[in-house]
């Protein structure tokens, strides 16, 4: 009987241990995601227009320091943004509020246009991309 009790207790502790901790990648609930720009022309572009698409409406959007944000009202599963300012490769250009962090893999960004300071549009995709990250 003691062996059975010990085995059940040990199995329970192992189960609890496996379900706790970790790296937080399965976190769910509301929170913020970062939109990072991949650009072959770091520091040489001054405007970008893009769309963020996901499973639910965004709850907020905040531009990175030094960038000016224009956006359509948040609502629906796609929101279009325009940012003006110096755009650098690898920089977080936007922080978005989402209803469920667990749906991270369902969020994506697509770039519509990128402009240089003289307002000339770049040919896309041309090495440009957006990454949505936690």
MINU-971532 format. One record per residue (C-alpha): residue in three letters; x, y, z. Coordinates in steps of 0.5 Angstrom, whole numbers, padded with zeros to 4 digits, always signed. Layout:
BEGIN
ALAXYZ...
This chain:
BEGIN
UNK+0000+0000+0000UNK+0006+0005+0002UNK+0009+0003-0005UNK+0003+0005-0009UNK+0002+0011-0005UNK+0009+0013-0006UNK+0008+0012-0014UNK+0002+0016-0014UNK+0005+0022-0010UNK+0011+0021-0015UNK+0007+0021-0021UNK+0003+0027-0019UNK+0009+0031-0017UNK+0012+0030-0024UNK+0006+0032-0027UNK+0006+0038-0024UNK+0013+0040-0025UNK+0012+0038-0032UNK+0006+0043-0033UNK+0009+0049-0029UNK+0015+0053-0031UNK+0018+0053-0038UNK+0020+0059-0043UNK+0013+0062-0043UNK+0012+0061-0050UNK+0005+0058-0049UNK+0002+0064-0045UNK-0005+0067-0047UNK-0009+0072-0045UNK-0008+0080-0047UNK-0002+0083-0048UNK+0003+0087-0053UNK+0007+0084-0059UNK+0012+0088-0063UNK+0013+0089-0070UNK+0020+0089-0073UNK+0022+0091-0080UNK+0027+0088-0084UNK+0030+0093-0089UNK+0036+0092-0094UNK+0036+0100-0093UNK+0037+0101-0086UNK+0036+0109-0084UNK+0035+0111-0092UNK+0028+0110-0092UNK+0023+0115-0089UNK+0016+0112-0089UNK+0012+0105-0090UNK+0005+0103-0091UNK+0003+0096-0088UNK-0002+0092-0086UNK-0003+0087-0080UNK-0007+0082-0080UNK-0009+0077-0074UNK-0015+0073-0072UNK-0018+0078-0068UNK-0018+0086-0068UNK-0012+0090-0065UNK-0013+0093-0058UNK-0008+0098-0059UNK-0002+0101-0063UNK+0004+0105-0061UNK+0009+0107-0066UNK+0016+0107-0064UNK+0020+0113-0061UNK+0022+0118-0067UNK+0016+0115-0072UNK+0009+0118-0073UNK+0003+0114-0074UNK-0003+0114-0078UNK-0008+0109-0078UNK-0015+0107-0079UNK-0019+0105-0073UNK-0017+0099-0070UNK-0023+0094-0071UNK-0024+0087-0075UNK-0018+0083-0077UNK-0014+0087-0081UNK-0011+0094-0079UNK-0007+0099-0084UNK-0002+0103-0082UNK+0003+0109-0084UNK+0009+0111-0081UNK+0014+0117-0082UNK+0021+0117-0080UNK+0027+0114-0080UNK+0026+0107-0081UNK+0032+0102-0079UNK+0033+0095-0080UNK+0032+0090-0074UNK+0028+0096-0071UNK+0021+0095-0067UNK+0017+0100-0071UNK+0010+0099-0068UNK+0008+0095-0061UNK+0001+0093-0062UNK-0004+0090-0057UNK-0008+0084-0058UNK-0013+0080-0054UNK-0009+0073-0054UNK-0002+0073-0054UNK-0003+0065-0055UNK-0005+0067-0062UNK+0002+0070-0064UNK+0003+0065-0070UNK-0003+0068-0073UNK-0001+0075-0074UNK+0003+0077-0080UNK+0005+0084-0083UNK+0005+0085-0090UNK+0008+0092-0093UNK+0004+0096-0098UNK+0010+0101-0100UNK+0016+0104-0097UNK+0019+0111-0099UNK+0025+0115-0099UNK+0026+0122-0096UNK+0025+0125-0103UNK+0018+0121-0103UNK+0020+0116-0109UNK+0017+0109-0108UNK+0022+0103-0107UNK+0020+0097-0111UNK+0018+0091-0107UNK+0019+0086-0104UNK+0026+0088-0105UNK+0028+0085-0099UNK+0023+0088-0094UNK+0019+0084-0089UNK+0016+0085-0082UNK+0016+0080-0076UNK+0011+0080-0071UNK+0014+0078-0064UNK+0013+0077-0057
